[in-house]
Amino acid sequence: MVNKMKQLVMEEEGQGLSEYGLVLAGVVAVVAIAVGLLKTEITNLFTGLLKSE
């Protein structure tokens, strides 16, 4: 039983995937905050592009 617990602690197969998931979650959070802060500027940019056509 102790050996099995040691193997579970030492096992690193799923570690890489969870790290990528955390990095992805961080990137998504930063993009969501940036879009939220720049909402007005983005809206004005696209409105200006549509009016110029």
LUMLUMDREN-2810 file (N, C-alpha, C; in Angstrom, 1 decimal):
<atoms>
<atom><aa>M</aa><ch>A</ch><at>N</at><xx>0.8</xx><yy>-1.2</yy><zz>0.0</zz></atom>
<atom><aa>M</aa><ch>A</ch><at>CA</at><xx>0.0</xx><yy>0.0</yy><zz>0.0</zz></atom>
<atom><aa>M</aa><ch>A</ch><at>C</at><xx>0.9</xx><yy>1.3</yy><zz>0.0</zz></atom>
<atom><aa>V</aa><ch>A</ch><at>N</at><xx>1.9</xx><yy>1.3</yy><zz>0.8</zz></atom>
<atom><aa>V</aa><ch>A</ch><at>CA</at><xx>2.8</xx><yy>2.4</yy><zz>0.9</zz></atom>
<atom><aa>V</aa><ch>A</ch><at>C</at><xx>3.5</xx><yy>2.6</yy><zz>-0.5</zz></atom>
<atom><aa>N</aa><ch>A</ch><at>N</at><xx>3.9</xx><yy>1.5</yy><zz>-1.1</zz></atom>
<atom><aa>N</aa><ch>A</ch><at>CA</at><xx>4.6</xx><yy>1.6</yy><zz>-2.4</zz></atom>
<atom><aa>N</aa><ch>A</ch><at>C</at><xx>3.6</xx><yy>2.2</yy><zz>-3.5</zz></atom>
<atom><aa>K</aa><ch>A</ch><at>N</at><xx>2.4</xx><yy>1.8</yy><zz>-3.4</zz></atom>
<atom><aa>K</aa><ch>A</ch><at>CA</at><xx>1.4</xx><yy>2.3</yy><zz>-4.4</zz></atom>
<atom><aa>K</aa><ch>A</ch><at>C</at><xx>1.2</xx><yy>3.8</yy><zz>-4.2</zz></atom>
<atom><aa>M</aa><ch>A</ch><at>N</at><xx>1.2</xx><yy>4.3</yy><zz>-2.9</zz></atom>
<atom><aa>M</aa><ch>A</ch><at>CA</at><xx>1.0</xx><yy>5.7</yy><zz>-2.6</zz></atom>
<atom><aa>M</aa><ch>A</ch><at>C</at><xx>2.3</xx><yy>6.5</yy><zz>-3.1</zz></atom>
<atom><aa>K</aa><ch>A</ch><at>N</at><xx>3.4</xx><yy>5.9</yy><zz>-3.0</zz></atom>
<atom><aa>K</aa><ch>A</ch><at>CA</at><xx>4.7</xx><yy>6.6</yy><zz>-3.5</zz></atom>
<atom><aa>K</aa><ch>A</ch><at>C</at><xx>4.6</xx><yy>6.7</yy><zz>-5.0</zz></atom>
<atom><aa>Q</aa><ch>A</ch><at>N</at><xx>4.1</xx><yy>5.7</yy><zz>-5.7</zz></atom>
<atom><aa>Q</aa><ch>A</ch><at>CA</at><xx>4.0</xx><yy>5.7</yy><zz>-7.1</zz></atom>
<atom><aa>Q</aa><ch>A</ch><at>C</at><xx>3.0</xx><yy>6.8</yy><zz>-7.6</zz></atom>
<atom><aa>L</aa><ch>A</ch><at>N</at><xx>1.9</xx><yy>6.9</yy><zz>-6.9</zz></atom>
<atom><aa>L</aa><ch>A</ch><at>CA</at><xx>1.0</xx><yy>8.0</yy><zz>-7.3</zz></atom>
<atom><aa>L</aa><ch>A</ch><at>C</at><xx>1.6</xx><yy>9.4</yy><zz>-7.1</zz></atom>
<atom><aa>V</aa><ch>A</ch><at>N</at><xx>2.4</xx><yy>9.6</yy><zz>-6.0</zz></atom>
<atom><aa>V</aa><ch>A</ch><at>CA</at><xx>3.0</xx><yy>10.9</yy><zz>-5.8</zz></atom>
<atom><aa>V</aa><ch>A</ch><at>C</at><xx>4.0</xx><yy>11.1</yy><zz>-6.8</zz></atom>
<atom><aa>M</aa><ch>A</ch><at>N</at><xx>4.8</xx><yy>10.1</yy><zz>-7.2</zz></atom>
<atom><aa>M</aa><ch>A</ch><at>CA</at><xx>5.9</xx><yy>10.3</yy><zz>-8.1</zz></atom>
<atom><aa>M</aa><ch>A</ch><at>C</at><xx>5.4</xx><yy>10.4</yy><zz>-9.6</zz></atom>
<atom><aa>E</aa><ch>A</ch><at>N</at><xx>4.2</xx><yy>9.9</yy><zz>-9.9</zz></atom>
<atom><aa>E</aa><ch>A</ch><at>CA</at><xx>3.7</xx><yy>9.9</yy><zz>-11.2</zz></atom>
<atom><aa>E</aa><ch>A</ch><at>C</at><xx>3.5</xx><yy>11.3</yy><zz>-11.8</zz></atom>
<atom><aa>E</aa><ch>A</ch><at>N</at><xx>4.1</xx><yy>11.6</yy><zz>-13.0</zz></atom>
<atom><aa>E</aa><ch>A</ch><at>CA</at><xx>4.0</xx><yy>12.9</yy><zz>-13.5</zz></atom>
<atom><aa>E</aa><ch>A</ch><at>C</at><xx>3.4</xx><yy>13.0</yy><zz>-14.9</zz></atom>
<atom><aa>E</aa><ch>A</ch><at>N</at><xx>2.6</xx><yy>12.0</yy><zz>-15.3</zz></atom>
<atom><aa>E</aa><ch>A</ch><at>CA</at><xx>2.1</xx><yy>11.9</yy><zz>-16.6</zz></atom>
<atom><aa>E</aa><ch>A</ch><at>C</at><xx>1.1</xx><yy>13.0</yy><zz>-16.9</zz></atom>
<atom><aa>G</aa><ch>A</ch><at>N</at><xx>0.2</xx><yy>13.3</yy><zz>-15.9</zz></atom>
<atom><aa>G</aa><ch>A</ch><at>CA</at><xx>-0.9</xx><yy>14.3</yy><zz>-16.1</zz></atom>
<atom><aa>G</aa><ch>A</ch><at>C</at><xx>-0.4</xx><yy>15.7</yy><zz>-15.7</zz></atom>
<atom><aa>Q</aa><ch>A</ch><at>N</at><xx>0.8</xx><yy>15.8</yy><zz>-15.2</zz></atom>
<atom><aa>Q</aa><ch>A</ch><at>CA</at><xx>1.2</xx><yy>17.1</yy><zz>-14.8</zz></atom>
<atom><aa>Q</aa><ch>A</ch><at>C</at><xx>1.3</xx><yy>18.1</yy><zz>-15.9</zz></atom>
<atom><aa>G</aa><ch>A</ch><at>N</at><xx>1.9</xx><yy>17.7</yy><zz>-17.0</zz></atom>
<atom><aa>G</aa><ch>A</ch><at>CA</at><xx>2.1</xx><yy>18.6</yy><zz>-18.1</zz></atom>
<atom><aa>G</aa><ch>A</ch><at>C</at><xx>0.7</xx><yy>19.2</yy><zz>-18.7</zz></atom>
<atom><aa>L</aa><ch>A</ch><at>N</at><xx>-0.3</xx><yy>18.3</yy><zz>-18.8</zz></atom>
<atom><aa>L</aa><ch>A</ch><at>CA</at><xx>-1.6</xx><yy>18.7</yy><zz>-19.3</zz></atom>
<atom><aa>L</aa><ch>A</ch><at>C</at><xx>-2.2</xx><yy>19.7</yy><zz>-18.3</zz></atom>
<atom><aa>S</aa><ch>A</ch><at>N</at><xx>-2.1</xx><yy>19.5</yy><zz>-17.0</zz></atom>
<atom><aa>S</aa><ch>A</ch><at>CA</at><xx>-2.7</xx><yy>20.4</yy><zz>-16.1</zz></atom>
<atom><aa>S</aa><ch>A</ch><at>C</at><xx>-2.0</xx><yy>21.8</yy><zz>-16.1</zz></atom>
<atom><aa>E</aa><ch>A</ch><at>N</at><xx>-0.7</xx><yy>21.8</yy><zz>-16.3</zz></atom>
<atom><aa>E</aa><ch>A</ch><at>CA</at><xx>0.1</xx><yy>23.0</yy><zz>-16.4</zz></atom>
<atom><aa>E</aa><ch>A</ch><at>C</at><xx>-0.3</xx><yy>23.8</yy><zz>-17.7</zz></atom>
<atom><aa>Y</aa><ch>A</ch><at>N</at><xx>-0.5</xx><yy>23.1</yy><zz>-18.8</zz></atom>
<atom><aa>Y</aa><ch>A</ch><at>CA</at><xx>-1.0</xx><yy>23.8</yy><zz>-20.0</zz></atom>
<atom><aa>Y</aa><ch>A</ch><at>C</at><xx>-2.4</xx><yy>24.4</yy><zz>-19.8</zz></atom>
<atom><aa>G</aa><ch>A</ch><at>N</at><xx>-3.2</xx><yy>23.7</yy><zz>-19.0</zz></atom>
<atom><aa>G</aa><ch>A</ch><at>CA</at><xx>-4.6</xx><yy>24.1</yy><zz>-18.7</zz></atom>
<atom><aa>G</aa><ch>A</ch><at>C</at><xx>-4.5</xx><yy>25.4</yy><zz>-17.9</zz></atom>
<atom><aa>L</aa><ch>A</ch><at>N</at><xx>-3.6</xx><yy>25.4</yy><zz>-16.9</zz></atom>
<atom><aa>L</aa><ch>A</ch><at>CA</at><xx>-3.5</xx><yy>26.6</yy><zz>-16.1</zz></atom>
<atom><aa>L</aa><ch>A</ch><at>C</at><xx>-3.0</xx><yy>27.8</yy><zz>-16.9</zz></atom>
<atom><aa>V</aa><ch>A</ch><at>N</at><xx>-2.1</xx><yy>27.6</yy><zz>-17.7</zz></atom>
<atom><aa>V</aa><ch>A</ch><at>CA</at><xx>-1.5</xx><yy>28.7</yy><zz>-18.6</zz></atom>
<atom><aa>V</aa><ch>A</ch><at>C</at><xx>-2.6</xx><yy>29.2</yy><zz>-19.5</zz></atom>
<atom><aa>L</aa><ch>A</ch><at>N</at><xx>-3.4</xx><yy>28.3</yy><zz>-20.1</zz></atom>
<atom><aa>L</aa><ch>A</ch><at>CA</at><xx>-4.5</xx><yy>28.7</yy><zz>-21.0</zz></atom>
<atom><aa>L</aa><ch>A</ch><at>C</at><xx>-5.5</xx><yy>29.5</yy><zz>-20.2</zz></atom>
<atom><aa>A</aa><ch>A</ch><at>N</at><xx>-5.9</xx><yy>29.0</yy><zz>-19.0</zz></atom>
<atom><aa>A</aa><ch>A</ch><at>CA</at><xx>-6.8</xx><yy>29.8</yy><zz>-18.2</zz></atom>
<atom><aa>A</aa><ch>A</ch><at>C</at><xx>-6.3</xx><yy>31.2</yy><zz>-17.9</zz></atom>
<atom><aa>G</aa><ch>A</ch><at>N</at><xx>-5.0</xx><yy>31.3</yy><zz>-17.6</zz></atom>
<atom><aa>G</aa><ch>A</ch><at>CA</at><xx>-4.5</xx><yy>32.6</yy><zz>-17.4</zz></atom>
<atom><aa>G</aa><ch>A</ch><at>C</at><xx>-4.5</xx><yy>33.5</yy><zz>-18.6</zz></atom>
<atom><aa>V</aa><ch>A</ch><at>N</at><xx>-4.2</xx><yy>33.0</yy><zz>-19.7</zz></atom>
<atom><aa>V</aa><ch>A</ch><at>CA</at><xx>-4.3</xx><yy>33.8</yy><zz>-21.0</zz></atom>
<atom><aa>V</aa><ch>A</ch><at>C</at><xx>-5.7</xx><yy>34.2</yy><zz>-21.3</zz></atom>
<atom><aa>V</aa><ch>A</ch><at>N</at><xx>-6.7</xx><yy>33.3</yy><zz>-21.1</zz></atom>
<atom><aa>V</aa><ch>A</ch><at>CA</at><xx>-8.1</xx><yy>33.6</yy><zz>-21.3</zz></atom>
<atom><aa>V</aa><ch>A</ch><at>C</at><xx>-8.5</xx><yy>34.7</yy><zz>-20.3</zz></atom>
<atom><aa>A</aa><ch>A</ch><at>N</at><xx>-8.1</xx><yy>34.7</yy><zz>-19.1</zz></atom>
<atom><aa>A</aa><ch>A</ch><at>CA</at><xx>-8.4</xx><yy>35.7</yy><zz>-18.1</zz></atom>
<atom><aa>A</aa><ch>A</ch><at>C</at><xx>-7.9</xx><yy>37.1</yy><zz>-18.5</zz></atom>
<atom><aa>V</aa><ch>A</ch><at>N</at><xx>-6.6</xx><yy>37.1</yy><zz>-19.0</zz></atom>
<atom><aa>V</aa><ch>A</ch><at>CA</at><xx>-6.0</xx><yy>38.4</yy><zz>-19.4</zz></atom>
<atom><aa>V</aa><ch>A</ch><at>C</at><xx>-6.7</xx><yy>38.9</yy><zz>-20.6</zz></atom>
<atom><aa>V</aa><ch>A</ch><at>N</at><xx>-7.1</xx><yy>38.1</yy><zz>-21.6</zz></atom>
<atom><aa>V</aa><ch>A</ch><at>CA</at><xx>-7.8</xx><yy>38.6</yy><zz>-22.8</zz></atom>
<atom><aa>V</aa><ch>A</ch><at>C</at><xx>-9.2</xx><yy>39.1</yy><zz>-22.4</zz></atom>
<atom><aa>A</aa><ch>A</ch><at>N</at><xx>-9.9</xx><yy>38.4</yy><zz>-21.5</zz></atom>
<atom><aa>A</aa><ch>A</ch><at>CA</at><xx>-11.2</xx><yy>38.8</yy><zz>-21.1</zz></atom>
<atom><aa>A</aa><ch>A</ch><at>C</at><xx>-11.1</xx><yy>40.2</yy><zz>-20.4</zz></atom>
<atom><aa>I</aa><ch>A</ch><at>N</at><xx>-10.2</xx><yy>40.4</yy><zz>-19.5</zz></atom>
<atom><aa>I</aa><ch>A</ch><at>CA</at><xx>-10.0</xx><yy>41.6</yy><zz>-18.8</zz></atom>
<atom><aa>I</aa><ch>A</ch><at>C</at><xx>-9.7</xx><yy>42.8</yy><zz>-19.8</zz></atom>
<atom><aa>A</aa><ch>A</ch><at>N</at><xx>-8.8</xx><yy>42.5</yy><zz>-20.8</zz></atom>
<atom><aa>A</aa><ch>A</ch><at>CA</at><xx>-8.4</xx><yy>43.5</yy><zz>-21.7</zz></atom>
<atom><aa>A</aa><ch>A</ch><at>C</at><xx>-9.6</xx><yy>43.9</yy><zz>-22.6</zz></atom>
<atom><aa>V</aa><ch>A</ch><at>N</at><xx>-10.3</xx><yy>42.9</yy><zz>-23.1</zz></atom>
<atom><aa>V</aa><ch>A</ch><at>CA</at><xx>-11.5</xx><yy>43.2</yy><zz>-23.9</zz></atom>
<atom><aa>V</aa><ch>A</ch><at>C</at><xx>-12.5</xx><yy>44.0</yy><zz>-23.0</zz></atom>
<atom><aa>G</aa><ch>A</ch><at>N</at><xx>-12.7</xx><yy>43.7</yy><zz>-21.8</zz></atom>
<atom><aa>G</aa><ch>A</ch><at>CA</at><xx>-13.6</xx><yy>44.4</yy><zz>-20.9</zz></atom>
<atom><aa>G</aa><ch>A</ch><at>C</at><xx>-13.2</xx><yy>45.9</yy><zz>-20.7</zz></atom>
<atom><aa>L</aa><ch>A</ch><at>N</at><xx>-11.9</xx><yy>46.1</yy><zz>-20.6</zz></atom>
<atom><aa>L</aa><ch>A</ch><at>CA</at><xx>-11.4</xx><yy>47.4</yy><zz>-20.4</zz></atom>
<atom><aa>L</aa><ch>A</ch><at>C</at><xx>-11.4</xx><yy>48.3</yy><zz>-21.7</zz></atom>
<atom><aa>L</aa><ch>A</ch><at>N</at><xx>-11.2</xx><yy>47.6</yy><zz>-22.8</zz></atom>
<atom><aa>L</aa><ch>A</ch><at>CA</at><xx>-11.1</xx><yy>48.3</yy><zz>-24.1</zz></atom>
<atom><aa>L</aa><ch>A</ch><at>C</at><xx>-12.4</xx><yy>48.2</yy><zz>-24.9</zz></atom>
<atom><aa>K</aa><ch>A</ch><at>N</at><xx>-13.5</xx><yy>47.9</yy><zz>-24.2</zz></atom>
<atom><aa>K</aa><ch>A</ch><at>CA</at><xx>-14.8</xx><yy>47.6</yy><zz>-24.9</zz></atom>
<atom><aa>K</aa><ch>A</ch><at>C</at><xx>-15.2</xx><yy>48.8</yy><zz>-25.7</zz></atom>
<atom><aa>T</aa><ch>A</ch><at>N</at><xx>-15.1</xx><yy>50.0</yy><zz>-25.2</zz></atom>
<atom><aa>T</aa><ch>A</ch><at>CA</at><xx>-15.6</xx><yy>51.2</yy><zz>-25.9</zz></atom>
<atom><aa>T</aa><ch>A</ch><at>C</at><xx>-14.7</xx><yy>51.5</yy><zz>-27.1</zz></atom>
<atom><aa>E</aa><ch>A</ch><at>N</at><xx>-13.4</xx><yy>51.4</yy><zz>-26.9</zz></atom>
<atom><aa>E</aa><ch>A</ch><at>CA</at><xx>-12.4</xx><yy>51.6</yy><zz>-28.0</zz></atom>
<atom><aa>E</aa><ch>A</ch><at>C</at><xx>-12.6</xx><yy>50.6</yy><zz>-29.2</zz></atom>
<atom><aa>I</aa><ch>A</ch><at>N</at><xx>-12.9</xx><yy>49.4</yy><zz>-28.8</zz></atom>
<atom><aa>I</aa><ch>A</ch><at>CA</at><xx>-13.1</xx><yy>48.3</yy><zz>-29.8</zz></atom>
<atom><aa>I</aa><ch>A</ch><at>C</at><xx>-14.4</xx><yy>48.6</yy><zz>-30.6</zz></atom>
<atom><aa>T</aa><ch>A</ch><at>N</at><xx>-15.4</xx><yy>49.0</yy><zz>-29.8</zz></atom>
<atom><aa>T</aa><ch>A</ch><at>CA</at><xx>-16.7</xx><yy>49.3</yy><zz>-30.5</zz></atom>
<atom><aa>T</aa><ch>A</ch><at>C</at><xx>-16.6</xx><yy>50.5</yy><zz>-31.4</zz></atom>
<atom><aa>N</aa><ch>A</ch><at>N</at><xx>-15.9</xx><yy>51.5</yy><zz>-31.0</zz></atom>
<atom><aa>N</aa><ch>A</ch><at>CA</at><xx>-15.7</xx><yy>52.7</yy><zz>-31.8</zz></atom>
<atom><aa>N</aa><ch>A</ch><at>C</at><xx>-14.9</xx><yy>52.4</yy><zz>-33.1</zz></atom>
<atom><aa>L</aa><ch>A</ch><at>N</at><xx>-13.9</xx><yy>51.5</yy><zz>-32.9</zz></atom>
<atom><aa>L</aa><ch>A</ch><at>CA</at><xx>-13.1</xx><yy>51.1</yy><zz>-34.1</zz></atom>
<atom><aa>L</aa><ch>A</ch><at>C</at><xx>-13.9</xx><yy>50.4</yy><zz>-35.1</zz></atom>
<atom><aa>F</aa><ch>A</ch><at>N</at><xx>-14.7</xx><yy>49.4</yy><zz>-34.7</zz></atom>
<atom><aa>F</aa><ch>A</ch><at>CA</at><xx>-15.5</xx><yy>48.7</yy><zz>-35.7</zz></atom>
<atom><aa>F</aa><ch>A</ch><at>C</at><xx>-16.6</xx><yy>49.6</yy><zz>-36.2</zz></atom>
<atom><aa>T</aa><ch>A</ch><at>N</at><xx>-17.2</xx><yy>50.4</yy><zz>-35.4</zz></atom>
<atom><aa>T</aa><ch>A</ch><at>CA</at><xx>-18.2</xx><yy>51.4</yy><zz>-35.9</zz></atom>
<atom><aa>T</aa><ch>A</ch><at>C</at><xx>-17.6</xx><yy>52.3</yy><zz>-37.0</zz></atom>
<atom><aa>G</aa><ch>A</ch><at>N</at><xx>-16.4</xx><yy>52.8</yy><zz>-36.8</zz></atom>
<atom><aa>G</aa><ch>A</ch><at>CA</at><xx>-15.8</xx><yy>53.6</yy><zz>-37.7</zz></atom>
<atom><aa>G</aa><ch>A</ch><at>C</at><xx>-15.4</xx><yy>52.9</yy><zz>-39.0</zz></atom>
<atom><aa>L</aa><ch>A</ch><at>N</at><xx>-15.1</xx><yy>51.6</yy><zz>-38.9</zz></atom>
<atom><aa>L</aa><ch>A</ch><at>CA</at><xx>-14.8</xx><yy>50.9</yy><zz>-40.1</zz></atom>
<atom><aa>L</aa><ch>A</ch><at>C</at><xx>-16.1</xx><yy>50.6</yy><zz>-40.9</zz></atom>
<atom><aa>L</aa><ch>A</ch><at>N</at><xx>-17.2</xx><yy>50.4</yy><zz>-40.3</zz></atom>
<atom><aa>L</aa><ch>A</ch><at>CA</at><xx>-18.4</xx><yy>50.1</yy><zz>-41.0</zz></atom>
<atom><aa>L</aa><ch>A</ch><at>C</at><xx>-18.9</xx><yy>51.4</yy><zz>-41.6</zz></atom>
<atom><aa>K</aa><ch>A</ch><at>N</at><xx>-18.7</xx><yy>52.6</yy><zz>-41.0</zz></atom>
<atom><aa>K</aa><ch>A</ch><at>CA</at><xx>-19.2</xx><yy>53.8</yy><zz>-41.5</zz></atom>
<atom><aa>K</aa><ch>A</ch><at>C</at><xx>-18.4</xx><yy>54.2</yy><zz>-42.7</zz></atom>
<atom><aa>S</aa><ch>A</ch><at>N</at><xx>-17.1</xx><yy>53.8</yy><zz>-42.8</zz></atom>
<atom><aa>S</aa><ch>A</ch><at>CA</at><xx>-16.3</xx><yy>54.3</yy><zz>-43.9</zz></atom>
<atom><aa>S</aa><ch>A</ch><at>C</at><xx>-16.5</xx><yy>53.5</yy><zz>-45.2</zz></atom>
<atom><aa>E</aa><ch>A</ch><at>N</at><xx>-17.3</xx><yy>52.5</yy><zz>-45.1</zz></atom>
<atom><aa>E</aa><ch>A</ch><at>CA</at><xx>-17.6</xx><yy>51.7</yy><zz>-46.4</zz></atom>
<atom><aa>E</aa><ch>A</ch><at>C</at><xx>-18.6</xx><yy>52.3</yy><zz>-47.2</zz></atom>
</atoms>
